[in-house]
Amino acid sequence: MFGLTALELARIQFGFTISFHIIFPAITIGLASYLAVLEGLWLWKKDVVYRDLYHFWSKIFAVNFAMGVVSGLVMAYQFGTNWSYFSSFAGSITGPLLAYEVLTAFFLEAGFLGVMLFGWNRVGPGLHFFSTLMVALGTLISATWILASNSWMQTPQGFEIINGVVVPVNWFEVIFNPSFPYRLAHMTVAAFLATALFVSASGAWHLLRGNDTQRVRTMLSMAMWMLLVVAPIQIFIGDLHGLNTLKHQPAKIAAIEGHWENTPGEGVPLILFGLPDMEAETTRYAVKIPNLGSLILTHEWNGQFPGLKEFAPEDRPNSPVVFWSFRIMVGLGVLMLVLGVWSLWLRWRGGLFQSKLFLRFSMWMGPSGLIAILAGWYTTEIGRQPWIVYGVMRTKDAVSNHSALALSTTLIVFIVMYAIVFGTGISYMLKLVGKGPDESEGDADGQGQVQRPARPLSAAPDNIDPVSR
C-alpha cells in the first residue's frame, strides 16, 4: 500500500509516533524548571505575580505531561512489534537503559507530581517547593537515560557481540558513549528554548489583545531573558556537537553539507542552499561561501573532511532530507537569537511591551522551538541511516516480518487516533493559554497559600472568544 515497502512503512510509523512524542517531553522539561523558578521567586519575594504565574502554567504542565506519558507508551510498544529483531539483538543494552529511566525518573516524577499539582493547600511551602524541584529533576533524569540509549545507537561502545547478540561489558562506556554529553546538552537546552518561545508567544498574544497586566509582562520578560542567554549557548553546543559528529559519523556530516568530494589543496565551501542529487552524486544549484565549510567543521581555512563519494552508495544517508532539515533547524536558531537581541534593544529603549511588530514576531516564533527540535531529530536519525546501531546493525535487518498491508493499516489507525486524542489535548492546552494568568488564579488565605481548583482540568472556562480578548 502507498507504493512503500514494509521497512519504509515501519520507519514512517515510528517517525510519526516519535514526532508527536518528542514535543511533549520537551515542553515538560522546560516548564518543570520554569515552575521551579517561579515558586522559588514566590517564596523569596512573596510577590503574588509569581504565585499566579505558577498556578497558571502548572495547569498547562499537567495536560502536557499527560499527553507525553500516553505518546511515550505507544512508542515503547513499537520496539517489540515493529522492530523485534533490533530488540532481540540490542535489547540487553536498550532495555536496561529504558528501565532505569522508569525506575529513577518516572517514579520520581509520579511520586511528587501529585503533591506539586494538588498539594498547595495540603502541605507546607517547603515540602511543596521540594516536590516541584523533584519533578523538574525527574524530567532531566528521564532525558538523561533516553538520550543515553539513543546516543549509544549513534556511537556504540562498551559491548561485545556474542552468539549474534549484543552483550554489555562496560556500562560506564555504554552510558557515557562519545556523543552522549553533546546530545544531552543539546536536547536539554533545546527544551528550554522551546519553552521560552512558547511562554513568550503566550505573553505576546495577550499583550496584542490588550491584556496588559503585570503577570503577562513578567511572563514575556522572563522568557526573553531566557532566550537571550540560552540561544548563544545552544549555538556553541551545536558547534561542539557537529565536531563530535564529524569524528564519529563523517557520512552524516557529508550528507548534511551536501559535500561529495574534496579538491586537492582547497578548502570546503559552505553550501547555503542547493539540491543534493543522490543519483548524480552532486548538489545542484549550490549557493556557496568559499572555505567556510572548512572553517566551521575543521576550524582551519583549508581543512577537509570526507565527501559522500568516499562512502559506498549503500552506506550513504539521504542527503536531500538531512541537508534541508539541518538548515531549517539552524535558520530557526538564528531567528531565535535575533528575537533575543531585539528584546534586549527594546528593553533598553523601554518599548519591550509596546512594539507590536516585535510582539507579532514573538507570537509567530512560538512554535519555532518545537519545529527546530523536530528538524534536528530528523537530521540525527535519518543521518544515521542505513544503520539502526551505527556500524553494527543495519535498519533493514532490525524490522519485524510484517506485511506492507498490516503496517499501512496500523499507520492509518495511528494517524486517525492521534488526530483525535492529541488534537483534543493540544486544543485544550491552547484553551488554557488563551485564558491567561490573572488575579482570579487564587485568593490568598492570609498565610501565603492559595485557594484554587484542585483539578487542573477544571480551570479553563467553557468558552473563550480569542477575538474579543
C-alpha positions in Angstrom: 0.0 0.0 0.0 1.1 3.6 -0.8 3.8 2.0 -3.0 6.1 1.7 0.0 7.9 -1.3 1.4 7.3 -2.8 4.9 10.7 -1.3 6.0 9.8 2.2 4.8 6.3 2.0 6.4 7.8 0.8 9.7 10.2 3.7 9.7 7.4 6.2 8.8 5.2 4.8 11.6 8.0 5.1 14.2 8.9 8.6 12.9 5.3 9.7 13.1 4.8 8.5 16.7 8.1 9.8 17.9 7.4 13.2 16.3 4.3 13.5 18.4 6.1 12.2 21.5 9.2 14.4 21.4 7.3 17.7 21.6 5.6 16.9 24.9 8.7 15.9 26.9 10.5 18.9 25.5 7.8 21.3 26.9 7.6 19.2 30.1 11.3 19.6 30.7 11.2 23.3 30.2 8.0 24.0 32.1 9.1 21.9 35.1 12.2 24.0 35.5 10.2 27.2 34.8 7.7 26.3 37.6 10.5 25.6 40.0 11.9 29.1 39.3 8.5 30.7 39.7 7.8 29.0 43.0 11.3 29.9 44.2 10.8 33.5 43.4 7.3 33.4 45.1 8.8 32.0 48.3 11.7 34.5 48.2 9.9 37.7 47.2 6.3 37.0 48.2 5.2 38.6 45.0 1.8 37.3 44.0 2.7 37.7 40.4 5.0 34.7 40.6 2.4 32.7 42.5 -0.3 33.4 39.9 2.1 32.5 37.1 2.9 29.3 38.8 -0.7 28.3 39.1 -1.4 29.3 35.5 1.5 27.3 34.0 1.0 24.3 36.3 -2.3 23.6 34.7 -0.7 23.6 31.2 2.1 21.5 32.5 -0.4 18.9 33.8 -2.1 18.5 30.5 1.2 18.4 28.6 2.7 15.8 31.0 -0.3 13.5 30.5 0.0 13.6 26.7 3.7 12.9 27.0 3.1 9.8 29.0 0.5 8.5 26.6 2.5 9.1 23.5 5.6 7.5 25.1 3.8 4.3 25.8 2.8 3.9 22.2 6.4 4.4 21.1 7.8 1.9 23.5 5.4 -0.8 22.3 6.7 -0.3 18.7 10.2 -1.6 19.7 8.6 -5.0 20.3 6.0 -5.0 17.5 7.8 -3.4 14.5 11.5 -3.7 15.5 11.6 -7.1 17.2 14.9 -8.1 15.6 16.5 -5.0 17.0 15.1 -5.7 20.4 16.5 -9.2 20.3 19.9 -8.0 19.1 20.4 -4.9 21.3 17.8 -5.3 24.0 20.4 -6.2 26.6 21.5 -2.6 26.4 18.5 -0.5 25.4 16.1 -2.5 27.7 18.0 -1.7 31.0 18.6 1.9 30.0 14.8 2.4 29.4 14.1 0.5 32.7 16.5 2.8 34.6 14.5 5.8 33.2 11.3 4.3 34.6 12.9 3.4 38.0 14.8 6.6 38.6 12.9 9.3 36.7 9.3 8.3 36.1 8.7 7.1 39.7 10.4 10.3 40.9 8.1 12.5 38.8 5.0 10.4 39.5 5.7 10.4 43.3 6.0 14.1 43.6 3.7 15.2 40.8 0.5 14.7 42.9 2.0 16.9 45.7 3.0 19.5 43.2 -0.3 19.7 41.4 -2.8 19.2 44.3 -0.8 19.9 47.5 -0.6 23.7 47.5 -3.0 23.9 50.5 -2.3 20.5 51.9 1.4 20.6 52.6 3.8 23.2 53.8 5.5 25.6 51.4 8.9 24.0 51.9 7.7 20.5 51.0 5.7 21.8 48.1 8.7 23.6 46.7 10.8 20.4 47.2 8.2 18.5 45.2 8.3 20.9 42.4 12.1 20.6 42.3 11.9 16.8 42.3 9.5 16.9 39.4 11.9 19.2 37.5 14.8 16.9 38.4 12.9 13.9 37.3 12.3 15.3 33.8 16.1 15.9 33.4 16.9 12.4 34.7 14.4 11.0 32.2 16.0 12.9 29.3 19.4 11.6 30.5 18.5 7.9 30.2 16.6 8.3 27.0 19.5 10.1 25.3 22.0 7.7 26.7 20.1 4.9 24.9 19.8 6.9 21.7 23.4 8.1 21.8 24.6 4.5 22.2 22.8 3.6 19.0 24.6 6.6 17.3 28.1 5.9 18.8 28.1 2.4 20.3 30.8 1.3 22.7 31.3 -0.8 25.8 29.8 -4.0 24.3 30.7 -7.3 22.6 28.7 -9.4 20.2 28.4 -12.9 21.5 26.4 -15.5 19.6 24.9 -12.8 17.4 23.6 -10.7 20.4 25.0 -7.5 21.9 26.3 -8.1 25.4 27.3 -5.1 27.6 30.8 -5.4 29.1 31.3 -1.9 30.4 28.2 0.1 31.5 30.1 3.3 32.1 31.2 3.2 28.4 27.8 2.3 27.3 26.1 5.2 29.0 28.9 7.8 28.6 29.4 7.0 24.9 31.3 9.6 22.8 28.2 11.5 21.6 26.1 11.4 24.8 27.3 14.6 26.5 26.7 16.6 23.4 23.3 15.2 22.7 22.1 15.6 26.3 23.3 19.2 26.5 21.9 20.0 23.0 18.4 18.5 23.7 18.1 19.9 27.2 18.9 23.4 26.0 16.6 23.0 23.1 13.8 22.1 25.5 14.5 25.3 27.5 14.5 27.3 24.2 11.2 25.8 23.0 9.6 26.5 26.4 10.8 30.1 26.5 9.4 30.7 23.0 6.1 29.1 24.0 5.8 31.3 27.1 6.9 34.4 25.2 4.4 33.7 22.4 1.6 33.4 25.1 2.6 36.7 26.6 2.8 38.4 23.2 -0.6 37.1 22.3 -2.2 38.6 25.4 -0.4 41.9 25.0 -1.6 42.3 21.4 -5.1 41.8 22.6 -4.9 44.4 25.3 -4.4 42.1 28.2 -1.6 44.2 29.5 -1.1 43.1 33.1 2.0 42.7 35.3 1.6 39.0 35.1 1.7 38.9 31.3 4.6 41.4 31.3 6.6 39.3 33.7 5.9 36.2 31.7 7.2 37.8 28.5 10.1 39.4 30.2 11.4 36.2 31.9 11.0 34.3 28.6 13.1 36.9 26.7 15.9 36.9 29.3 15.9 33.1 29.0 16.0 33.3 25.2 18.8 35.9 25.2 21.0 33.8 27.4 20.3 30.3 26.1 20.3 30.9 22.3 24.0 31.7 22.1 24.8 28.8 24.4 22.9 26.5 22.0 24.9 27.7 19.1 28.1 26.9 20.9 26.9 23.5 21.9 25.8 22.9 18.3 29.3 23.6 17.1 30.8 21.1 19.6 28.2 18.6 18.6 29.0 19.0 14.9 32.7 18.4 15.6 31.9 15.3 17.5 29.6 14.0 14.7 32.3 14.6 12.2 34.7 12.5 14.2 32.3 9.5 14.7 29.8 9.8 11.8 31.5 11.6 8.9 29.0 10.3 6.4 26.2 12.1 8.2 28.2 15.4 8.1 28.9 15.0 4.4 25.2 14.4 3.8 24.2 17.4 5.9 26.7 19.6 4.0 25.8 18.2 0.5 29.6 17.6 0.2 30.6 15.0 -2.3 34.3 15.2 -2.9 37.4 17.3 -2.0 39.6 19.2 -4.4 43.3 18.7 -3.5 44.7 21.7 -1.7 41.4 23.6 -1.5 39.1 24.2 1.4 35.5 23.0 1.5 32.9 25.7 0.8 29.7 26.1 2.9 26.7 25.3 0.7 23.9 27.6 1.9 21.3 26.3 -0.4 21.1 23.6 -3.1 19.5 20.4 -4.2 21.6 17.3 -3.4 21.2 14.6 -6.1 21.9 11.1 -4.8 22.0 9.6 -8.3 24.1 12.2 -10.0 26.3 12.5 -6.9 26.3 16.3 -6.9 24.5 19.2 -5.3 22.7 21.1 -7.9 22.2 24.9 -7.9 24.5 25.2 -5.0 24.9 28.7 -3.4 28.4 28.5 -1.8 30.6 30.5 0.5 34.2 29.5 -0.2 36.2 27.8 2.6 33.5 28.5 5.3 32.6 24.8 5.5 36.3 24.0 6.4 36.4 26.8 8.9 33.2 25.7 10.7 33.9 21.9 10.7 37.7 21.8 11.0 38.5 25.2 12.3 41.1 25.5 9.6 40.9 27.7 6.4 41.8 24.8 4.0 40.7 21.9 6.2 39.0 19.0 4.5 36.6 16.3 5.7 35.3 13.2 3.8 32.8 13.6 1.0 29.9 11.3 0.3 31.8 9.7 -2.6 34.3 8.2 -0.1 31.5 6.0 1.2 29.8 3.1 -0.5 26.4 4.1 -2.0 24.6 1.7 0.3 26.2 3.4 3.3 25.2 7.0 2.4 22.4 8.8 4.4 19.6 10.5 2.4 21.4 13.8 1.7 18.4 15.8 0.4 16.4 15.2 3.6 19.1 15.9 6.2 20.5 18.8 4.1 17.2 20.7 4.4 16.2 19.6 7.9 19.5 20.8 9.2 19.1 24.2 7.5 15.6 24.6 8.9 17.0 23.9 12.4 19.9 26.4 12.0 17.7 29.0 10.3 15.2 29.0 13.2 18.1 29.1 15.7 19.4 32.3 14.0 15.9 33.8 14.2 15.7 32.9 18.0 19.0 34.8 18.5 17.6 37.7 16.6 14.5 37.7 18.7 16.5 37.7 21.9 18.8 40.5 20.8 15.8 42.5 19.6 14.2 42.1 23.0 17.3 43.4 24.7 17.3 46.5 22.5 13.6 47.2 23.1 14.1 46.6 26.8 16.9 49.3 26.8 14.6 51.6 24.9 11.7 51.0 27.2 9.4 49.5 24.5 9.5 45.8 25.1 5.8 45.6 25.8 4.6 48.2 23.3 6.2 47.2 20.0 3.5 45.5 18.0 6.0 44.3 15.4 8.1 42.7 18.0 5.1 41.1 19.7 3.8 39.7 16.4 7.2 38.3 15.6 7.4 36.7 19.1 4.0 35.2 18.7 4.8 33.7 15.4 8.0 32.3 16.7 6.1 30.4 19.4 6.2 27.0 17.7 9.7 27.5 16.2 11.5 25.8 19.1 9.4 22.6 18.6 9.9 22.8 14.9 13.6 23.1 15.3 13.7 20.1 17.7 11.8 18.0 15.1 14.1 19.2 12.3 17.2 18.4 14.5 15.8 15.0 15.4 15.2 14.1 11.7 18.7 15.2 10.9 20.1 13.0 13.7 18.0 9.9 13.0 17.9 10.0 9.2 21.5 11.0 9.0 22.3 7.7 10.9 20.9 5.6 8.2 21.3 3.0 6.9 22.3 1.9 10.4 20.0 1.5 13.4 23.1 0.8 15.6 25.8 2.8 13.8 28.3 0.5 12.1 26.9 -2.6 13.9 23.3 -3.3 12.7 21.5 -2.1 9.6 18.0 -0.9 9.8 16.7 -3.4 7.2 17.9 -6.2 9.5 16.1 -4.8 12.5 12.5 -4.6 11.2 9.9 -7.3 12.1 8.4 -9.6 9.5 5.2 -7.7 8.9 3.4 -7.2 5.6 3.2 -3.7 4.0 -0.6 -4.0 4.2 -0.5 -4.6 8.0 1.8 -1.6 8.5 -0.2 0.6 6.2 -3.4 -0.2 8.1 -1.8 0.5 11.6 -0.3 3.7 10.2 -3.7 4.9 9.2 -5.1 4.0 12.6 -2.3 5.8 14.3 -2.9 9.0 12.2 -6.7 9.0 12.9 -6.3 8.2 16.7 -3.5 10.7 17.2 -5.5 13.4 15.4 -8.5 12.8 17.8 -6.6 12.2 21.1 -3.8 14.7 20.8 -5.8 17.2 18.8 -8.2 17.4 21.7 -5.4 17.6 24.2 -3.5 20.3 22.3 -6.7 22.2 21.8 -7.4 22.2 25.5 -3.9 23.2 26.4 -4.2 26.2 24.0 -7.5 27.0 25.6 -5.8 27.3 28.9 -3.2 29.5 27.4 -5.9 31.7 25.9 -7.4 32.2 29.4 -4.3 33.9 30.5 -2.9 34.5 34.0 -4.9 36.9 36.3 -5.7 37.6 39.9 -8.5 35.1 39.8 -6.0 32.3 39.7 -6.3 32.2 43.5 -7.2 34.3 46.6 -4.7 34.4 49.4 -5.8 32.7 52.6 -3.7 35.0 54.7 -0.9 32.6 55.1 0.7 32.7 51.7 -1.4 29.8 50.5 -3.9 30.0 47.6 -7.4 28.6 47.3 -7.7 27.3 43.7 -9.4 24.4 41.8 -8.0 21.1 42.9 -8.3 19.6 39.4 -6.1 21.2 36.7 -8.7 20.3 34.0 -11.4 22.3 35.8 -9.5 25.6 35.4 -10.5 26.6 31.9 -13.8 28.3 31.1 -16.1 26.6 28.7 -15.9 29.2 26.1 -13.1 31.5 25.1 -13.5 34.1 22.4 -10.0 34.7 21.1 -11.1 37.8 19.1 -12.9 39.6 21.9 -9.9 39.2 24.2 
